[in-house]
Amino acid sequence: MIPLAALEEIIDASGVAPRIEAMLPAGVRRRQLSVRTLLAGMCLTQADGRPAHLTRVHQALVSLSPDDQARLGVIADWKHGPHLLTYRQTEYTFGLVTAALGGEPDGLPSPALQAACDDLLEASIPQELKHASTSLAADWTDLESFSRPPPRGTSYCADPEASWGHRTVTRPGPEGELFFGYYFSAAIMMPEENGPAVPELARRAALSACRHDPVRAFAPVLTAMPGQGIPPGDILADSGYAHRDATAWAIPLRAAGAQLVQDLHPHDRGPKGTHQGAIISNGNLYCPRTPQSLLELGPLARDATREQATEHDAKTAEAARYKLGRLTSDDEDGCHRVQCPAAAGKIRCPLQPPSMRLDRDRPEILQPPQDPQACCTQQTITVPPGVLAKTAQKHDYPSAAWRRSYARRSGAERGFATAKDPASNDISRGWCRLMGLTPLMLFTAVLLVVRNQRILAAWNARQEENQ
């Protein structure tokens, strides 16, 4: 079990409690239950694996030792003697907190709610691990509302912020199904490429109604991290993120300084037009005479044998020979310059006579274009930011380097698995019976804080065992 002192330390380090207290209205008499004690009770319920019910929060607080109850105000001196905290007081304080943090009921978290959840999660990461890695694996999952969906043809229900969404299922039958609730997005810390292992801690999270795109709802949370003193690194995401419009995901993250490592949607793979004669494919520009089979390479199958992997890696390495070489970084307008692969000495081409003196182990263009365009005739060409904005990423897709780097993304799946573990905290329908995005997101953030402490305890135990 996680000690109460450790949970109180996280709450104090976040600075959330006094900030929320300042937002609450002043009553006729002092409230017995403070925001700090309420957050501690919420953490205790999740640490014990209890559902996110206010009755369980009240039970957790009144079950503390007499000294802790007196210190936290669970027992207070009233006019007629000591008074034990009641459930109505718990419900009242929680209602004030959610009203202060909630904004317009539009299915998206308010800035105050998002800031409170961000600070709680950041405070749950030890100081020595805050800069251990800047790589994050992002993903979203389903989080059902306890409310029944509105009847057909109507919009009235107990949770008007929730809406219908789609989720994938692993059991036999259809690949997906509808659910009524919210999308739960999270970013999990992953090790750097070729770096030491780090505990897979949840660093950011957000909830959004299913009528909102979870990618567009979560991108501002990640792009705000540089302003909070957290430099961006590799952002690992699946094709659900990469397939979005570039202005929704790729462009904002690159502007924040992040490097994308993502799977490409089948609709985004392969040749997708040209730019000044060069073929646009898989986030790069290629020579106009690149073999079609190399341009249409897809990711390696999961059940591929070692021989198949070796053959696939050889083809991706050959495709890299035909790629136009980048010469400059992005300028203020987001443009950069690239060079013909023959001029860069990667292939042999008659249009670049010096390249014909290269060793014959390099690919050779036997039939150059009859009417060569700018990519063949000019020393360099300029690539505007909109040409590769959606598909460009850190490594050539789908090379061996990309595959090794992208393999880290599975940490996001493990993060959700620990949040949906029936042995600890199962966030399936009924875990939280409160209606609305604000109370549900606040309890979800507390759950991730507790989950981080479990991950840290297991990590520290493993490190001691290894020593």
FENWOBEL-V595908 format. One record per residue. N is the residue number from 1. RES is the residue in one letter. SS is DSSP state (helix for helix, strand for strand, loop for the rest). OMEGA is omega in degrees with one decimal (* if undefined). Layout:
# FENWOBEL-V595908
n res ss omega
N RES SS OMEGA
N RES SS OMEGA
This chain:
# FENWOBEL-V595908
n res ss omega
1 M loop -179.4
2 I loop -178.5
3 P loop 177.8
4 L helix -178.4
5 A helix 179.8
6 A helix 178.6
7 L helix 177.7
8 E helix 178.9
9 E helix 177.8
10 I helix -179.3
11 I helix 179.8
12 D helix -179.1
13 A helix -179.2
14 S helix -177.1
15 G loop -175.8
16 V helix -173.6
17 A helix 179.4
18 P helix 178.9
19 R helix 178.3
20 I helix 178.6
21 E helix -180.0
22 A loop -179.3
23 M loop -175.3
24 L loop 178.4
25 P loop 177.5
26 A loop -179.6
27 G loop 178.3
28 V loop 177.5
29 R loop -176.1
30 R loop 175.8
31 R loop 178.1
32 Q loop -177.4
33 L loop 177.5
34 S loop 177.7
35 V helix 179.8
36 R helix 179.1
37 T helix 177.0
38 L helix 179.3
39 L helix 177.3
40 A helix 177.4
41 G helix 176.5
42 M helix 177.9
43 C helix -179.2
44 L helix 179.6
45 T helix 179.8
46 Q helix 178.0
47 A helix 178.2
48 D loop -178.6
49 G loop 179.7
50 R loop 175.2
51 P loop -179.4
52 A strand 178.1
53 H loop 179.0
54 L helix 175.5
55 T helix 177.9
56 R helix 175.9
57 V helix 177.9
58 H helix 178.6
59 Q helix -180.0
60 A helix -178.2
61 L helix -178.3
62 V helix 177.5
63 S loop 178.8
64 L loop 177.3
65 S loop 179.8
66 P helix 179.9
67 D helix 179.1
68 D helix 178.5
69 Q helix 179.1
70 A helix -178.4
71 R helix -177.2
72 L helix 179.3
73 G loop 176.4
74 V loop 169.4
75 I strand -177.5
76 A strand 177.5
77 D strand 175.9
78 W strand -176.0
79 K loop -175.8
80 H loop 177.1
81 G strand -178.8
82 P strand -179.5
83 H strand 178.6
84 L strand -179.5
85 L loop 178.8
86 T loop 178.3
87 Y helix -179.2
88 R helix 176.9
89 Q helix 176.4
90 T helix -179.9
91 E helix -178.1
92 Y helix -179.6
93 T helix 178.8
94 F helix 177.6
95 G helix 176.7
96 L helix -178.9
97 V helix -178.2
98 T helix 177.1
99 A helix 180.0
100 A helix -178.0
101 L helix -177.6
102 G loop 176.1
103 G loop 175.4
104 E loop 179.7
105 P loop -176.0
106 D loop 179.2
107 G loop 177.4
108 L strand -179.6
109 P loop 175.7
110 S loop 177.4
111 P helix 179.9
112 A helix 179.0
113 L helix -179.9
114 Q helix 179.1
115 A helix 179.2
116 A helix 179.6
117 C helix 177.7
118 D helix -177.6
119 D helix 177.8
120 L helix -179.6
121 L helix -179.6
122 E helix 179.0
123 A helix 179.6
124 S loop 178.8
125 I loop -179.3
126 P loop -176.0
127 Q helix -177.1
128 E helix -179.6
129 L helix -176.0
130 K loop -179.1
131 H loop 178.7
132 A loop 179.4
133 S loop 175.6
134 T loop -179.7
135 S strand -179.1
136 L strand 173.4
137 A strand -175.7
138 A strand 176.5
139 D strand 174.9
140 W strand 178.3
141 T strand -178.4
142 D strand 174.2
143 L strand -174.6
144 E strand 171.3
145 S loop 176.8
146 F loop 179.9
147 S loop 170.0
148 R loop -179.4
149 P loop 179.9
150 P loop 176.5
151 P loop -178.3
152 R loop 178.2
153 G loop 179.6
154 T loop 178.1
155 S loop -175.9
156 Y loop 171.9
157 C loop -177.3
158 A loop -179.7
159 D loop -175.4
160 P loop 179.2
161 E loop -179.0
162 A loop 179.2
163 S strand -178.3
164 W strand 175.9
165 G strand -177.8
166 H strand 178.0
167 R strand 176.0
168 T strand 179.8
169 V loop -178.2
170 T loop -179.8
171 R loop -179.8
172 P loop -179.5
173 G loop 179.5
174 P loop -177.3
175 E loop -178.4
176 G strand 178.2
177 E strand 178.6
178 L strand 173.1
179 F strand -178.6
180 F strand -179.2
181 G strand -171.1
182 Y strand 169.4
183 Y strand -178.1
184 F strand -179.2
185 S strand 179.3
186 A strand 175.5
187 A strand -174.1
188 I strand 177.4
189 M strand 177.3
190 M strand 177.5
191 P loop 174.7
192 E loop 176.1
193 E loop -179.9
194 N loop 179.7
195 G loop 179.4
196 P loop 179.2
197 A loop 176.4
198 V loop 175.8
199 P loop -175.4
200 E loop -176.2
201 L loop 175.6
202 A strand -175.7
203 R strand 177.6
204 R strand 178.7
205 A strand 178.7
206 A strand 174.4
207 L strand 175.1
208 S strand 176.5
209 A strand -174.2
210 C loop 176.4
211 R loop 175.4
212 H loop 176.6
213 D loop -178.7
214 P helix 179.0
215 V helix 179.0
216 R helix 179.1
217 A helix -174.6
218 F helix -178.4
219 A helix 178.8
220 P helix 178.6
221 V helix -179.8
222 L helix -178.8
223 T helix 177.2
224 A loop -175.6
225 M loop 177.2
226 P helix 177.3
227 G helix 177.7
228 Q helix 177.0
229 G loop -179.8
230 I loop -178.3
231 P loop -179.8
232 P loop 176.2
233 G loop 177.6
234 D strand 173.3
235 I strand -176.7
236 L strand -177.2
237 A strand -179.9
238 D loop -174.4
239 S helix 176.6
240 G helix 176.3
241 Y helix -176.3
242 A helix -175.6
243 H loop 179.4
244 R loop 174.5
245 D loop -174.7
246 A loop -179.5
247 T loop -179.1
248 A loop -173.1
249 W loop -169.1
250 A helix -175.5
251 I helix 178.9
252 P helix -178.4
253 L helix 177.1
254 R helix 178.4
255 A helix 177.6
256 A loop 177.8
257 G loop -178.3
258 A loop 173.5
259 Q strand -174.8
260 L strand 170.0
261 V strand -170.0
262 Q strand 173.7
263 D loop 178.8
264 L loop 176.1
265 H loop 178.2
266 P helix 179.3
267 H helix -178.5
268 D helix -177.5
269 R loop 175.9
270 G loop -177.0
271 P strand 179.2
272 K strand 177.9
273 G strand -177.9
274 T strand 173.2
275 H strand -177.0
276 Q loop 178.1
277 G loop 179.9
278 A strand -177.8
279 I strand 175.9
280 I strand -178.1
281 S strand 173.0
282 N loop 174.8
283 G loop -179.8
284 N strand 173.3
285 L strand -175.8
286 Y strand 176.7
287 C loop -179.9
288 P loop -178.8
289 R loop 175.0
290 T loop 178.0
291 P loop -177.1
292 Q helix -178.2
293 S helix 178.4
294 L helix 179.7
295 L helix -176.3
296 E loop 178.2
297 L loop 176.2
298 G loop 179.6
299 P loop -179.7
300 L loop 179.4
301 A loop -177.5
302 R loop -177.3
303 D loop -178.0
304 A loop 176.8
305 T loop 179.7
306 R helix 178.4
307 E helix 178.4
308 Q helix 178.1
309 A helix 178.7
310 T helix 178.8
311 E helix 179.4
312 H helix -179.7
313 D helix 177.6
314 A helix 179.4
315 K helix 178.9
316 T helix 177.0
317 A helix 177.2
318 E helix 178.1
319 A helix 179.0
320 A helix 177.7
321 R helix -177.7
322 Y loop -176.5
323 K strand 175.3
324 L loop -175.9
325 G strand 179.6
326 R strand -176.7
327 L loop -175.3
328 T loop 171.5
329 S loop -178.7
330 D loop 175.3
331 D loop -177.2
332 E loop 179.6
333 D loop -179.6
334 G loop 180.0
335 C loop 172.9
336 H strand -176.5
337 R strand 179.8
338 V strand -174.6
339 Q strand 176.8
340 C loop -179.5
341 P loop 176.8
342 A loop 177.0
343 A loop 178.2
344 A loop 177.5
345 G loop -179.7
346 K loop 178.3
347 I loop 177.0
348 R strand -178.9
349 C strand 178.6
350 P loop 179.0
351 L loop 175.3
352 Q loop -173.8
353 P helix 178.7
354 P helix -178.3
355 S helix -179.4
356 M helix 176.7
357 R helix 179.1
358 L loop 177.4
359 D loop -177.2
360 R loop 175.0
361 D loop 177.0
362 R loop 176.0
363 P loop -178.1
364 E strand 176.4
365 I strand -177.1
366 L loop -179.4
367 Q loop -180.0
368 P loop 179.7
369 P loop 179.4
370 Q loop 177.3
371 D loop -175.4
372 P loop 179.2
373 Q loop -170.7
374 A helix -177.5
375 C helix -179.8
376 C helix -173.6
377 T helix -178.6
378 Q loop 175.8
379 Q loop 178.3
380 T strand 172.6
381 I strand 179.7
382 T strand 179.0
383 V strand 177.3
384 P loop -177.1
385 P loop -177.2
386 G loop -175.3
387 V loop -176.7
388 L loop -172.0
389 A loop -173.1
390 K loop -168.7
391 T loop -179.0
392 A loop 179.2
393 Q loop -170.2
394 K loop -176.9
395 H loop 175.7
396 D loop 179.0
397 Y loop -1.8
398 P loop -173.9
399 S loop 178.4
400 A helix 178.3
401 A helix 176.7
402 W helix -177.0
403 R helix 179.5
404 R helix -179.5
405 S helix -177.6
406 Y helix -179.7
407 A helix 178.8
408 R helix -175.8
409 R helix -179.5
410 S helix 176.6
411 G helix 176.8
412 A helix 177.6
413 E helix 177.9
414 R helix 178.1
415 G helix 178.2
416 F helix 179.3
417 A helix 178.7
418 T helix 177.0
419 A helix 179.5
420 K strand -178.0
421 D loop 179.5
422 P loop 179.7
423 A loop -179.4
424 S loop 179.9
425 N loop -179.4
426 D strand -174.5
427 I loop 175.3
428 S loop -174.9
429 R loop -177.8
430 G loop 177.4
431 W loop 175.2
432 C strand -177.0
433 R loop 176.5
434 L loop -175.9
435 M loop 177.3
436 G loop -176.5
437 L helix -173.5
438 T helix 178.8
439 P helix -179.2
440 L helix -179.7
441 M helix 178.9
442 L helix 177.3
443 F helix 178.7
444 T helix 177.2
445 A helix 178.0
446 V helix 177.7
447 L helix -180.0
448 L helix 175.2
449 V helix 178.8
450 V helix 177.7
451 R helix 176.8
452 N helix 179.7
453 Q helix 176.1
454 R helix 178.9
455 I helix 179.5
456 L helix 179.6
457 A helix 178.3
458 A helix 179.3
459 W helix -179.5
460 N helix 178.2
461 A helix 179.2
462 R helix 178.3
463 Q helix 177.3
464 E helix 178.7
465 E helix 178.6
466 N helix 177.8
467 Q loop *
